[in-house]
């Protein structure tokens, strides 16, 4: 037996093929690993996958927890697994691409998932770590792909819900920018107005937006792309360019800090959290912290 348990978590209320893909994976694994325990577990509410991943990670010595979902569901599993890992657990994670965007999967997938699991051929990748204040309490959230403030992550969420081609993407972006405004942040001690600040560990987000030039998932650094406030037309043209050519990142760093002015939304792998006003926010990288099958 390779793992003390394999748990495949899916959302039964999802409009995607999460349940069918989970059932298919279980059949394939049992065929190749007949003595391996493989369980299907359905979530019951938002955040449940994170709780399940934490408990499963703590319960046995070498659990493999697979999310049959999109980036958001996998984000929950990663956060539960990472929290348990900080307490001494040794979880492995995996993802079946049952969502709409599947940014993480598309950026990293190279090998057949079943073959990788059977052969214990996993990746060990870097993870983004955000610390900030919510309700006057310090929170920690882990990101497998990106952390974003401002316009671009909000538009990305809208694009995630849509079947895109190049032309309707332009229309959606242009229409969205009419109602989305820039944000105020303190960066390097200076107050400024920004359309977006994106901290990324992968090359693409929201299917088509290339948020950095080719990056490495194990180099102990993440890419920082900062966009000061600009005219809407200029921003639209920038986003179109990002979908075709990509964005030149401003820096590659191990640590990045900023301070909010008002209550500010931050998007971590699709999960949106509202940070407190005057919250000091720190993003770091945990090098080769997550064992995963993609």
Secondary structure by P-SEA (a helix, b strand, c coil): ccccbbbbbbbcccccaaaaaaaaaaaaaaaacccbbbbbbbbcccaaaaaaaaaaaacccbbbbbbcccaaaaaaaaaaaaaaaaabbbbbbbbcccccccccccccccccaaaaaaacbbbbbbbbbbbbbcccbbbbbbbccccccccaaaaaaaaaaccccaaaaaaaaaaaaccbbbbbbbcccbbbbbccccccccccccccccccccccccccbbbbbbbccccaaaaaaaaaaaacccccccccccccccccccbbbbbcccbbbbbccccbbbbbbbcccccccc
